[in-house]
């Protein structure tokens, strides 16, 4: 669906792109100007009728004039103390053009009608232009199978240091961002301590399971997790429009056998599909399907529905940012037209095959004191069947606040 739409759209977009050649003999582009900086050849720009083309040695940037005026960082246009825009975008002339343009000391300087001056550093433009954004990575990641992760020998954070040192939290978050999982050891085996350690990095997201939850195999909720059965790999809360970002588990007690935790890097498997079958990858990113959670009892009444593609990518650079994979909660497939249903099943089967390869499975034996944080938008989890009393506590965390904590500590996200 998306492929056909894109193929239809691209020619139109191409026709709509501003051309470096004059649109007509009566409106030639302004002369290409080569400017100097500190005695050396510097940036060049070309003022076209509808945009400024700026080249500072990388990919030429097409900068729309209205965009250049709208993003002005002068005090009258932008409040640097609150990092908010002062300028009313709706007040800008849609056909605004600068009266004068130059490059000085590593900055693009534009003078507008009325004398207002806008000044951008070339590095800011390179980072924030469409061309720069398209080529950059939103989040650095290390995709892994069992061997890759095991050989990386990533240390766990320690409870005492983690609770008192921002540097320890920063190292923990760096590992979490790179691999999608991270551990804190030596945590007291209580719900209260588990809550405290999670709040070092994020706010807790309350769901129909509550804020902090503690459960065992008593079938107190109508969910397979509340049994002793094994659980196949999956992401949680796929039935929410925005699935929970982070899953936290802490095994408080286990008097029995089995119960190991299974972890699989969904992005590693999806990347294999992208390399082997680009058309299947595209289908999994473009076709929305529905997941559903139904719980009707004397105590709990919930009926949740979430819809979205199995794989989500950022627009522009096609970088993966979420996998929504849960065969337990996948609802009736009624959002795919007949001519795509079989193809979707083929694509889904290829992804499932990659997710189930033994070499991609990381098995971890959780113990009291070891808290695991799982990126629920990336890493699938499951468990093997078990015997005896097995009690866990945990919660979901808000993804935005985890990423905010990382940025405030100087990490790039």
C-alpha positions in Angstrom: 0.0 0.0 0.0 2.6 2.5 1.1 4.9 1.5 -1.8 2.2 2.2 -4.4 1.4 5.4 -2.7 5.0 6.5 -2.6 5.6 5.6 -6.2 2.6 7.7 -7.1 3.7 10.6 -4.9 7.4 10.7 -5.8 6.9 12.0 -9.4 4.6 14.7 -8.1 7.1 15.7 -5.4 9.9 15.7 -7.9 7.9 18.0 -10.1 7.2 20.2 -7.1 10.9 20.5 -6.0 12.6 23.9 -6.7 15.0 23.6 -9.6 18.4 25.0 -9.8 17.8 26.0 -13.4 15.6 29.1 -14.1 11.9 28.4 -14.3 11.6 30.8 -17.1 13.7 33.3 -19.1 12.0 36.2 -17.3 12.9 34.9 -13.8 16.5 33.7 -13.7 18.0 32.6 -10.4 20.3 35.0 -8.6 24.0 34.5 -9.3 25.8 31.8 -7.3 27.9 33.6 -4.8 31.2 32.2 -3.3 32.0 33.7 0.0 35.2 33.6 2.0 35.7 33.0 5.7 38.9 33.7 7.5 40.7 34.0 4.2 39.7 30.5 2.9 36.9 29.5 0.6 33.8 29.0 2.6 30.1 28.3 2.1 28.3 29.0 -1.2 24.7 29.8 -1.6 22.3 30.3 -4.4 19.2 32.4 -4.0 16.4 30.9 -6.0 12.9 32.1 -6.4 11.4 29.8 -3.6 14.4 28.8 -1.5 18.0 29.4 -0.6 20.4 26.6 -1.6 23.3 26.5 0.9 26.4 24.4 0.4 29.0 24.2 3.2 30.9 21.2 1.9 28.2 18.6 2.6 24.9 17.9 0.9 23.4 21.1 -0.4 20.6 22.3 1.8 17.4 23.7 0.4 16.2 26.2 2.9 12.7 27.6 2.4 12.5 31.4 3.0 9.4 31.1 5.2 11.2 28.4 7.2 14.2 30.6 7.6 12.1 33.5 8.9 10.0 31.2 11.1 13.0 29.6 12.9 14.8 32.9 13.6 16.6 32.8 17.0 16.6 36.6 17.6 15.2 37.7 21.0 12.0 39.1 19.4 11.4 35.8 17.6 12.6 33.2 20.1 12.8 33.1 23.9 16.2 31.4 24.7 15.3 31.3 28.4 12.2 29.1 27.9 13.3 27.6 24.5 10.0 28.6 23.0 9.0 30.5 19.9 7.8 34.1 20.3 7.0 34.7 16.7 3.5 34.0 15.5 4.1 31.9 12.4 0.7 32.9 11.1 1.8 36.6 10.9 4.7 35.9 8.4 4.1 36.8 4.8 3.8 33.5 2.9 6.0 34.9 0.1 8.6 36.5 2.4 12.1 37.0 0.9 15.2 38.3 2.5 16.5 41.7 1.1 20.1 40.7 1.7 21.9 37.4 2.4 25.6 36.8 3.3 27.8 34.3 5.2 30.0 35.8 7.9 32.3 34.0 10.3 30.5 30.7 10.0 27.0 32.1 10.1 24.3 32.7 7.5 23.0 36.2 7.9 19.7 37.3 6.4 18.2 40.8 6.5 14.5 41.0 5.9 12.2 43.9 4.8 12.0 46.4 7.6 15.6 45.7 8.8 15.0 42.6 10.9 18.2 40.4 10.9 18.2 36.6 11.3 21.5 34.8 12.0 22.1 31.1 11.9 25.3 29.2 12.5 26.1 26.9 9.6 26.5 24.0 12.0 22.9 24.5 13.3 21.6 24.6 9.8 23.5 21.4 8.9 22.0 19.6 11.9 18.4 20.9 11.6 17.8 21.1 7.8 15.8 18.4 6.1 18.9 17.1 4.4 20.9 16.9 7.6 18.1 15.2 9.5 17.6 12.6 6.8 21.2 11.6 7.0 21.5 11.5 10.8 20.7 8.7 13.1 18.0 9.5 15.7 19.3 7.0 18.2 22.6 5.0 18.2 21.9 1.3 18.7 23.9 -2.0 18.7 21.7 -4.7 17.3 22.4 -8.1 18.9 21.9 -11.8 18.9 22.8 -14.0 21.9 26.5 -14.1 21.1 26.9 -10.4 20.4 25.2 -9.5 23.7 27.1 -12.1 25.8 30.5 -11.2 24.3 29.9 -7.5 25.0 30.1 -8.4 28.7 28.0 -5.4 29.7 28.2 -4.6 33.5 25.1 -4.2 35.6 24.6 -1.1 37.6 24.9 -1.5 41.4 22.0 -0.4 43.7 23.9 1.7 46.1 25.9 3.6 43.5 22.9 3.8 41.2 20.7 5.5 43.8 23.4 8.1 44.6 25.4 8.8 41.5 24.2 10.4 38.3 27.3 9.1 36.5 26.1 5.5 37.3 22.6 6.3 36.0 24.2 7.8 32.8 26.2 4.6 32.2 23.1 2.5 32.8 21.0 4.6 30.4 23.8 4.4 27.8 23.7 0.6 27.9 19.9 0.7 27.8 19.8 2.9 24.8 22.4 0.9 22.9 21.0 -2.6 23.6 17.4 -2.1 24.7 18.0 -3.9 28.1 19.9 -3.0 31.2 20.2 -4.4 34.7 20.5 -3.1 38.3 21.9 -5.6 40.8 21.7 -5.8 44.6 18.3 -4.2 44.8 16.4 -5.1 48.0 13.8 -7.7 47.1 10.8 -5.5 47.9 8.2 -3.7 45.9 9.2 -0.4 47.5 12.9 -0.7 46.5 11.9 -1.7 42.9 9.7 1.4 42.8 12.6 3.6 44.0 15.1 2.2 41.5 12.7 2.8 38.6 12.0 6.4 39.6 15.7 7.2 39.2 15.1 7.2 35.4 11.5 7.8 34.7 7.9 8.3 35.8 5.8 5.2 36.4 3.0 4.7 33.9 -0.2 3.5 35.5 -2.3 1.0 33.5 -5.2 -1.2 34.2 -2.7 -3.4 36.1 -2.1 -0.5 38.5 1.0 1.5 39.2 3.3 -1.0 40.8 2.2 -4.6 40.4 3.1 -7.8 42.1 1.8 -11.1 40.7 2.2 -14.9 40.7 0.5 -17.8 38.9 -2.9 -17.4 40.6 -4.9 -16.4 37.4 -6.1 -13.3 39.3 -6.1 -11.6 36.0 -7.4 -13.1 32.7 -3.9 -13.2 31.2 -1.5 -16.1 30.4 1.2 -14.3 32.4 -0.7 -15.2 35.6 -0.2 -19.0 35.0 2.8 -21.3 35.2 2.8 -21.8 31.4 5.7 -20.7 29.2 5.3 -17.5 27.3 6.5 -17.1 23.8 8.3 -13.9 22.8 6.2 -10.8 22.6 6.0 -7.1 23.3 3.6 -5.9 26.0 0.5 -3.7 25.7 0.3 -4.0 21.9 -3.4 -3.3 22.4 -2.8 0.3 23.5 -2.6 3.0 20.9 0.8 3.9 22.4 2.3 0.7 23.9 4.2 1.2 27.1 7.7 2.2 26.5 9.7 0.3 29.2 8.9 -2.9 31.1 10.5 -3.5 34.5 10.7 -6.9 36.2 12.1 -7.9 39.6 11.8 -11.5 40.8 11.1 -11.4 44.5 10.8 -15.1 45.2 10.9 -18.5 43.4 10.6 -21.8 45.1 10.7 -24.2 42.2 12.3 -24.9 38.8 12.3 -23.3 35.4 11.0 -19.8 34.7 14.0 -18.4 32.9 13.4 -15.1 31.0 13.7 -15.0 27.2 14.9 -11.8 25.5 15.1 -11.2 21.7 16.2 -8.0 19.9 13.3 -7.3 17.6 15.3 -4.7 15.7 18.0 -7.3 14.9 15.4 -9.7 13.5 13.6 -6.9 11.6 16.9 -5.7 10.1 17.5 -9.2 8.7 14.1 -9.1 7.0 14.9 -5.6 5.6 18.2 -7.0 4.1 16.7 -10.2 2.8 13.3 -9.0 1.6 12.9 -5.2 1.4 9.3 -5.6 0.1 8.3 -7.7 3.1 9.9 -5.1 5.4 8.0 -2.3 3.7 4.7 -4.3 4.1 5.2 -4.8 7.8 5.9 -1.0 8.2 2.9 0.1 6.2 -0.1 -2.2 6.9 -1.9 -1.5 10.2 -3.3 -4.4 12.2 -5.3 -4.5 15.4 -4.4 -5.9 18.8 -7.1 -6.4 21.5 -7.3 -7.1 25.3 -10.6 -8.3 26.7 -11.0 -8.9 30.4 -14.6 -9.2 31.7 -14.9 -10.5 35.3 -16.5 -9.6 38.6 -13.4 -7.5 39.5 -12.0 -6.2 36.3 -13.7 -4.9 33.1 -11.3 -3.9 30.3 -11.6 -3.9 26.6 -8.6 -2.3 24.9 -7.8 -1.9 21.2 -4.7 -0.6 19.6 -4.0 -0.4 15.9 -0.7 0.1 14.0 1.9 -1.7 11.8 4.1 -4.5 13.2 7.2 -2.3 12.5 7.3 1.4 12.9 10.0 3.6 11.3 10.9 7.2 11.5 9.9 9.3 8.5 12.7 10.4 6.3 15.6 8.1 7.3 13.5 4.8 7.7 15.2 4.1 11.0 13.2 1.6 13.2 11.8 2.9 16.4 9.1 0.4 17.4 8.0 -3.2 16.9 4.5 -4.3 17.9 4.6 -8.1 18.0 2.2 -10.1 20.2 0.6 -13.3 18.8 -1.5 -13.7 21.9 -3.2 -10.3 21.6 -3.4 -9.9 17.9 -7.0 -9.4 17.0 -9.0 -10.3 13.9 -7.1 -9.2 10.8 -9.7 -7.1 9.0 -7.6 -4.0 8.0 -5.8 -5.7 5.1 -7.4 -5.9 1.6 -7.7 -9.3 0.0 -4.8 -8.7 -2.5 -2.4 -8.1 0.4 -3.5 -10.6 3.0 -1.4 -13.5 1.7 1.6 -11.2 1.2 1.3 -9.9 4.8 1.3 -13.4 6.2 4.4 -14.3 4.2 6.1 -11.1 5.5 5.0 -11.8 9.1 6.2 -15.4 8.8 9.7 -14.3 7.7 9.9 -11.9 10.7 8.7 -14.7 13.0 11.3 -17.1 11.7 14.0 -14.6 12.5 12.6 -13.9 15.9 12.6 -17.6 16.7 16.1 -18.5 15.6 17.9 -20.1 18.6 21.0 -18.0 18.0 18.9 -14.8 18.5 17.5 -15.9 21.9 19.1 -14.6 25.1 18.0 -16.6 28.2 18.5 -14.9 31.6 17.8 -16.4 35.0 16.4 -13.6 37.1 17.1 -13.7 40.8 16.0 -11.6 43.8 18.0 -8.4 43.7 18.4 -8.2 39.9 16.1 -5.7 38.3 15.8 -5.7 34.5 14.7 -2.8 32.3 13.4 -3.8 28.9 12.7 -1.4 25.9 9.2 -2.7 25.1 9.4 -0.9 21.7 12.4 -3.0 20.7 13.1 -6.1 22.8 10.6 -9.0 23.0 10.4 -11.0 26.2 9.0 -14.3 27.2 9.6 -17.1 29.8 9.9 -20.8 30.1 7.3 -22.8 32.1 8.0 -23.2 35.8 7.0 -25.0 38.9 6.4 -23.8 42.5 5.8 -20.4 43.8 7.2 -17.6 41.6 6.5 -14.0 42.6 7.4 -11.0 40.5 6.9 -7.3 40.9 7.4 -4.5 38.3 5.8 -1.7 36.4 5.8 0.2 33.1 7.7 3.4 32.6 6.9 6.3 30.4 9.3 6.2 27.4 9.4 10.0 27.0 10.6 10.5 30.5 13.4 7.9 30.2 14.6 9.6 27.0 14.3 13.0 28.8 16.5 11.7 31.6 19.1 10.5 29.1 19.2 13.9 27.2 19.5 15.8 30.5 22.6 13.7 31.3 24.1 14.6 28.0 23.3 11.4 26.0 22.2 11.8 22.4 18.8 10.4 21.7 
